Amino acid sequence: MQTYHYRVFRNGALLTASTGILLLLGSACLGKQAAFLLLNGNMGPVADQFFKYWTYVGDGWIWVPLFFFFLVYHRKSLPLLISTIALSTLIAQGVKNWIFPGEPRPTKAIADLSLIHTVPGVELHTVNSFPSGHTTTAFSIFLLVCLIIPQRSIVVISFIAALLVAYSRVYLAQHFPTDIGGGMLAAVLAVWASLQIQKAVSA
């Protein structure tokens, strides 16, 4: 029987939600565009290349190796994983396309494009900004790690990895800080709901 580490998950969820709320509140205080410009500064060519490729960790493909990992090592938790994939996608895409359809991204919302740091070779999207799907995926995976792999070092590394994915979305001028804050909250909701599904299936 699969053992879940609820205390670690609770702490991870609180950290994720708190970070997301701080980003939303900070953006409300500074102004959405000002908060973006504060975090979007040019950190040089090494950072450009790092974030250009690290952002792919939040792409949908990342679920494929994770599925095989669960299939081999945590087969009884497949309902948890499948529910997380479905719900995180449904929440992020539902909000993005139905609640805030056409929400402008930074390069469309900010008139003076010279203020925005962009990375060559990165295709810039212009609409459907809120929330960040990459951030939702990255933090959903972090919260799954909290549930099944409680080692402190792995949890810390997973959080940093997810945070870097989230920041990459601002650095690459794809999202506002409010979008990544929303993605973090979406991840908490998706994994919490998926855990309830797993409990129901296992009962």
C-alpha positions in Angstrom: 0.0 0.0 0.0 1.3 3.4 -1.0 2.3 5.7 1.9 1.8 9.4 1.4 3.7 12.0 3.3 0.9 14.4 4.2 3.0 16.7 6.5 5.6 17.2 3.7 2.8 17.8 1.2 1.0 20.3 3.6 4.2 22.2 4.0 4.9 22.2 0.3 1.4 23.3 -0.5 1.6 26.1 2.1 4.9 27.3 0.6 3.6 27.2 -2.9 0.4 28.9 -2.1 2.2 31.6 0.0 4.6 32.3 -2.8 1.8 32.6 -5.3 -0.2 34.9 -3.0 2.9 37.1 -2.4 3.4 37.4 -6.2 -0.2 38.4 -6.6 -0.1 40.9 -3.8 3.3 42.3 -4.8 2.0 42.8 -8.3 -1.1 44.5 -7.0 1.0 46.9 -4.9 3.6 47.7 -7.5 1.4 47.4 -10.5 1.3 44.5 -12.9 3.6 45.9 -15.5 6.0 47.4 -13.0 6.3 44.1 -11.2 7.1 42.4 -14.5 9.7 44.9 -15.5 11.4 44.5 -12.1 11.9 40.8 -12.6 12.5 40.8 -16.4 15.9 42.4 -16.3 18.7 41.2 -18.5 21.0 38.8 -16.6 23.4 38.2 -19.5 23.9 35.5 -22.2 24.4 32.6 -19.8 21.1 33.3 -18.1 19.5 33.8 -21.5 20.5 30.3 -22.6 19.7 28.6 -19.3 16.2 30.0 -19.0 15.6 29.4 -22.7 16.0 25.7 -22.2 15.0 25.3 -18.5 11.5 26.6 -19.3 10.9 23.3 -21.2 10.8 21.5 -17.8 7.3 22.9 -17.5 6.2 21.6 -20.9 3.6 18.8 -21.2 6.3 16.3 -22.3 7.6 16.2 -18.7 4.6 14.1 -17.7 5.7 11.2 -20.0 8.8 10.1 -18.0 6.9 10.8 -14.8 4.2 8.4 -16.0 6.7 5.7 -16.5 8.3 6.4 -13.1 4.9 5.9 -11.5 4.2 2.9 -13.6 7.4 1.2 -12.3 7.7 2.4 -8.7 4.3 3.8 -7.7 1.8 1.9 -9.8 -1.0 2.1 -7.1 -0.7 5.9 -7.3 -1.4 6.1 -11.0 -4.9 7.6 -10.3 -3.1 10.4 -8.4 -0.8 11.1 -11.3 -3.4 10.9 -14.0 -5.8 13.1 -12.0 -3.1 15.6 -11.5 -2.3 15.7 -15.2 -5.9 16.1 -16.1 -6.9 18.6 -13.4 -3.8 20.8 -13.7 -4.4 21.0 -17.5 -8.1 21.6 -17.1 -7.7 24.3 -14.5 -4.9 26.2 -16.2 -6.4 25.9 -19.7 -9.9 26.5 -18.5 -9.0 29.7 -16.7 -6.7 30.8 -19.5 -9.3 30.2 -22.3 -12.7 30.6 -20.7 -12.4 32.9 -17.6 -9.6 35.3 -18.9 -9.7 34.6 -22.7 -7.3 36.8 -24.7 -5.6 38.2 -21.6 -2.6 40.1 -23.0 0.9 38.9 -22.3 3.8 41.4 -21.6 4.8 42.1 -25.2 1.2 43.0 -26.1 0.3 44.8 -22.9 3.4 47.0 -22.6 3.5 49.7 -25.3 7.3 50.4 -25.1 8.9 47.1 -26.1 12.3 48.6 -25.6 11.7 48.2 -21.8 11.3 44.4 -22.2 14.2 42.0 -22.1 13.6 39.2 -24.7 15.8 36.2 -25.6 16.7 35.6 -29.3 15.1 32.4 -30.6 12.2 32.4 -28.2 8.8 32.6 -29.8 6.8 35.2 -27.9 3.1 34.6 -27.3 0.8 37.6 -27.0 -2.5 36.4 -25.4 -4.0 33.9 -22.9 -1.6 35.0 -20.2 -3.3 34.0 -17.0 -2.3 31.6 -15.4 1.0 30.2 -16.5 0.6 26.6 -17.6 4.3 25.9 -17.3 4.2 27.1 -13.7 1.2 24.9 -13.0 2.9 21.9 -14.3 6.2 22.5 -12.5 4.6 23.0 -9.1 2.2 20.1 -9.6 5.2 17.9 -10.0 6.9 19.5 -6.9 3.8 18.7 -4.8 3.7 15.1 -6.1 7.3 14.8 -5.0 6.3 16.1 -1.6 3.7 13.3 -1.3 5.8 10.4 -2.4 9.5 11.3 -1.9 9.9 13.0 1.5 13.7 13.3 1.5 14.5 17.0 2.4 17.2 17.4 -0.3 14.9 16.1 -3.1 12.0 18.3 -1.9 14.2 21.4 -1.8 15.7 20.6 -5.2 12.3 20.1 -6.7 11.0 23.4 -5.3 14.0 25.3 -6.7 13.5 23.6 -10.0 9.9 24.6 -10.1 10.6 28.1 -9.0 13.2 28.4 -11.8 10.6 27.3 -14.3 8.2 29.9 -13.0 10.8 32.6 -13.1 11.8 31.6 -16.6 8.4 32.6 -17.8 8.9 36.2 -16.7 12.5 36.3 -17.8 11.6 35.1 -21.3 8.8 37.8 -21.4 6.1 35.1 -21.7 4.2 35.9 -18.5 3.6 38.5 -15.8 4.4 37.6 -12.1 0.6 37.5 -11.5 0.4 34.6 -14.1 3.0 32.5 -12.3 1.4 33.3 -9.0 -1.9 32.0 -10.4 -0.1 28.9 -11.8 1.2 28.1 -8.3 -2.3 28.3 -6.8 -3.7 26.2 -9.7 -1.1 23.5 -8.9 -2.1 23.4 -5.2 -5.8 23.0 -6.1 -5.1 20.4 -8.8 -2.9 18.1 -6.6 -5.1 18.5 -3.5 -8.2 17.5 -5.6 -6.2 14.6 -7.2 -5.2 13.3 -3.7 -8.9 13.2 -2.8 -9.6 11.2 -6.0 -6.7 8.8 -5.1 -8.2 8.3 -1.6 -11.6 7.5 -3.0 -10.2 5.0 -5.5 -8.1 3.3 -2.8 -10.9 3.1 -0.3 
